[in-house]
Amino acid sequence: MENELNSQQSAIARDTQGAILVLAPVGTGKTRVLAERVLRAMKRGISPQRILCLTFTNRASQEMSDRLSQYCREQLSYLTIKTFHGLCASMLRTEASQLGLPADFVIYDDADCIELIKEVFSFSTDKEAGQLFFELANCKTKASNFQLSLSNSLAELYTTLDTDWARRAAHYQAILQKRHVLDFGDLLFYVRAMLHQEPEISQRWAKKFDFVQVDEVQDTHLSEYSPKTWIKSL
């Protein structure tokens, strides 16, 4: 793959130790460079089981897998290539018994959540339901360390909302809990809470990977970046 790279890209691909930030416009080969870095890391002796590749979208995750499958098909199944939400879901399923979460939880994407809000609160349009969903998601995203909790109610997060919206937020969360459902905001929130409140679990995950890299970091929110930095500082 390296012969497909220019000199600057090759230099980045060969640098597999320490932190590195790659900034380039869309379509300039960042994912190709990151895939080459993974190959280099394995050649340097890092076990594929200890390599984590994070992406923001499923599309980017699939692109990374497709590129690597051309050069290391046998090792591909041992690599961890996931979106942020996919990694969080995997972590929560692994630790569910210790966290009081159902291991068989279902994940609702944003569209699922908006449809649920329309159904439960009789909103007539996606715009109305989306506004409430945005406020709920925003509360989870902006939660401070003091607000991080493994309690399923999450009621404390919604105290900044007006009374009517706080009531609806609590009802929405109760429905998710009853259905064994987590939304994207829950995935990130619970992982942050888990790593903040459970030091043994945090240490176990911090020791799991030796090589971590993130694609599409420009699309990453702080709440998504936080779990990754707990796992391994780049």
C-alpha positions in Angstrom: 0.0 0.0 0.0 2.9 2.4 0.8 3.8 2.8 -2.9 0.3 4.5 -3.3 1.4 7.2 -0.9 3.3 10.4 -1.6 6.4 11.3 0.4 4.5 13.3 3.1 1.9 10.5 3.5 4.7 7.9 3.7 6.4 9.8 6.5 3.2 9.9 8.5 2.5 6.2 7.9 6.0 5.2 9.1 5.7 7.2 12.3 3.8 4.7 14.5 5.1 5.8 17.9 3.8 8.6 20.0 1.0 11.1 19.1 0.4 12.4 15.7 -2.4 14.6 14.2 -3.2 14.4 10.5 -5.0 17.4 9.1 -6.0 17.3 5.4 -9.1 18.1 3.2 -11.7 15.5 2.4 -10.6 13.0 -0.3 -6.8 13.4 0.2 -6.1 9.9 1.5 -6.2 10.2 5.3 -7.9 6.9 5.7 -5.4 5.2 3.4 -2.6 6.7 5.5 -4.1 5.5 8.7 -4.6 2.0 7.2 -0.9 1.9 6.3 0.0 3.0 9.9 -1.9 -0.1 11.1 0.1 -2.3 8.8 3.3 -0.7 10.0 2.3 -1.1 13.6 1.7 -4.8 13.1 5.1 -5.2 11.3 6.7 -3.5 14.3 5.3 -6.3 16.5 2.1 -4.9 17.9 -0.5 -7.6 18.1 -3.6 -6.9 16.0 -5.7 -7.7 19.1 -4.2 -4.6 20.8 -4.9 -2.2 18.0 -8.0 0.1 18.1 -9.2 2.1 15.1 -12.0 4.5 15.9 -14.1 6.4 13.3 -17.1 8.8 13.5 -19.2 7.1 10.8 -20.1 3.5 9.8 -19.0 4.5 6.3 -15.5 5.4 7.5 -15.3 2.2 9.6 -16.2 0.1 6.6 -13.7 1.9 4.4 -10.9 1.2 6.9 -11.9 -2.5 7.1 -12.1 -2.8 3.3 -8.6 -1.2 2.9 -7.0 -3.4 5.5 -8.7 -6.6 4.2 -6.7 -6.2 1.0 -3.4 -6.5 2.9 -4.0 -8.4 6.1 -7.2 -10.4 5.7 -6.1 -13.0 8.2 -5.4 -10.5 10.9 -8.5 -8.3 10.2 -10.8 -10.2 12.5 -8.4 -9.5 15.4 -8.4 -5.8 14.9 -10.9 -3.6 16.7 -12.4 -1.2 14.1 -15.4 0.6 15.4 -17.3 3.8 15.5 -17.3 5.7 18.8 -20.9 4.5 19.4 -19.9 1.0 18.4 -17.0 0.9 20.9 -19.2 2.3 23.7 -21.9 -0.3 23.0 -19.3 -3.1 23.1 -17.8 -1.7 26.4 -21.3 -1.5 28.0 -22.3 -5.0 26.9 -19.0 -6.4 28.4 -19.5 -4.6 31.7 -23.3 -4.7 31.8 -23.6 -7.1 34.8 -21.5 -4.8 37.0 -23.3 -1.6 35.8 -26.9 -2.8 36.3 -27.6 -2.5 32.6 -29.3 -5.3 30.5 -26.7 -6.9 28.3 -29.3 -7.4 25.6 -30.0 -3.6 25.3 -31.2 -2.3 21.9 -29.7 0.8 20.4 -32.0 3.5 18.9 -30.5 5.9 16.5 -31.6 9.5 16.3 -34.4 8.8 13.9 -35.8 6.1 16.1 -35.7 8.4 19.1 -37.6 11.2 17.3 -40.3 8.7 16.2 -40.6 7.5 19.8 -41.0 11.1 21.0 -43.6 11.9 18.4 -45.5 8.7 19.4 -45.4 9.3 23.1 -46.0 13.0 23.3 -48.2 13.3 20.2 -46.0 15.8 18.4 -47.2 16.3 14.8 -43.9 17.0 13.2 -40.3 15.8 13.2 -39.3 19.4 13.9 -41.2 19.5 17.2 -40.0 16.1 18.3 -36.5 16.9 17.2 -36.3 20.0 19.3 -37.1 18.0 22.5 -34.7 15.3 21.5 -31.9 17.8 20.8 -32.4 19.3 24.3 -32.2 15.8 25.9 -29.1 14.9 23.9 -27.5 18.2 24.8 -28.0 17.6 28.5 -26.2 14.2 28.2 -23.4 15.6 26.0 -22.7 18.5 28.2 -22.9 16.6 31.5 -20.0 17.5 33.9 -18.0 14.9 35.8 -20.1 15.8 38.8 -23.3 14.8 36.9 -22.0 11.5 35.7 -24.1 8.7 37.1 -24.8 5.1 36.4 -28.4 5.6 37.6 -30.8 4.8 34.8 -33.1 7.7 35.7 -30.7 10.4 34.6 -33.2 12.8 36.1 -30.5 15.1 37.5 -29.4 15.9 34.0 -32.6 17.5 33.1 -32.9 20.0 36.0 -31.8 22.8 33.6 -34.9 22.3 31.4 -38.2 23.9 32.1 -40.6 21.9 34.2 -42.7 20.6 31.3 -39.7 19.5 29.3 -38.0 18.0 32.4 -41.1 15.9 33.0 -41.1 14.7 29.4 -37.4 14.0 29.5 -37.8 11.8 32.6 -40.8 10.0 30.9 -38.8 9.4 27.7 -35.9 8.0 29.7 -38.2 5.7 31.7 -39.6 4.3 28.4 -36.1 3.6 27.1 -35.3 1.8 30.4 -38.5 -0.2 30.2 -37.7 -1.3 26.7 -34.1 -2.0 27.4 -33.1 0.7 24.9 -30.1 3.1 24.9 -29.9 6.0 22.5 -26.6 7.3 21.2 -26.3 9.9 24.0 -26.8 7.1 26.6 -24.0 5.1 25.1 -21.5 7.9 25.5 -22.9 9.1 28.8 -22.8 5.7 30.5 -19.3 4.9 29.3 -18.1 8.3 30.6 -19.8 7.5 33.9 -18.4 4.0 34.0 -14.8 5.1 33.4 -15.2 8.0 35.9 -16.8 6.0 38.7 -15.3 2.5 38.3 -11.5 2.7 38.5 -11.0 -1.0 38.1 -13.0 -1.1 34.9 -11.2 2.0 33.7 -7.8 0.5 34.3 -8.8 -2.8 32.6 -9.8 -0.9 29.4 -6.8 1.4 29.5 -4.6 -1.7 29.4 -6.5 -3.3 26.5 -4.9 -1.4 23.6 -1.3 -0.4 22.7 -2.1 1.4 19.4 -5.1 3.7 19.1 -5.9 6.0 16.2 -9.0 8.0 15.3 -10.3 8.8 11.8 -12.6 11.8 11.2 -11.5 13.4 14.5 -12.7 16.8 13.2 -16.3 15.4 13.6 -15.7 14.3 17.1 -17.4 15.9 20.1 -15.7 16.2 23.4 -18.1 13.6 24.9 -16.9 11.1 22.3 -13.3 12.1 22.7 -13.4 11.6 26.5 -13.9 7.7 26.4 -11.1 7.4 23.9 -8.6 9.4 26.1 -9.6 7.2 29.1 -8.8 4.1 27.1 -5.4 5.3 25.9 -3.7 8.6 25.6 -2.4 9.1 22.1 
